Amino acid sequence: MVDKRYWRISWWKFYDSEFKELLIRWFEFAVYCPILRMHGDREPHEFPIDNQVEGTGAPNEIWSFGKETFDILRKQVNIREALKPYINSCMNEAHEKGILS
């Protein structure tokens, strides 16, 4: 049996100009997962993104990807905020009773 109470989607490497559609779709899915987190690091760039598997310096703020993408992701964040009480109650139930909702 696999315990999936606290799982999340892990996505990264959105560095080129063709990533926005994929970013939006993954974000739309992740809003309904127990944990919502977008990867990203801050400057200084310790490793060049082009030459490293785990480069640093990538943005993860929803406003970092242009206005159109921001508007879509902001709508998803609002949905997530509305779901927060339900998600928290499910996580508490899973923690206290070991029940997978």
C-alpha positions, 0 to 999 in steps of 0.5 A, a space after each residue: 500500500 502506498 500512502 498518498 495523503 501528502 503528495 504533490 506535483 513536481 515540475 520545473 525547467 520552464 526556461 524557453 519561450 514554449 513553456 507557458 502552456 505546459 506551465 499553465 496546465 500543470 498549475 491547473 492540475 496542481 491546484 487540486 493536489 494536497 500540496 501546491 508548490 512551484 519550484 524556483 530559486 533566487 539569484 545569484 545564479 550559482 550554476 548556469 541553467 543551461 549546463 546543470 540538471 538543477 540550475 539556480 535562478 529560475 523564477 517561480 512567482 506567478 507574475 514572472 511569466 507575462 500578464 496572460 499567464 499571470 491572469 490564468 494562474 491568479 484565477 487558479 490561486 483563487 480556486 485553491 484559496 476557496 478549496 483550502 478549508 476542504 483540503 485542510 479538513 481532508 489532510 487533518 482527517 488523513 493525519 488523525 485517522 489514517 483515512 485516505 479521502 
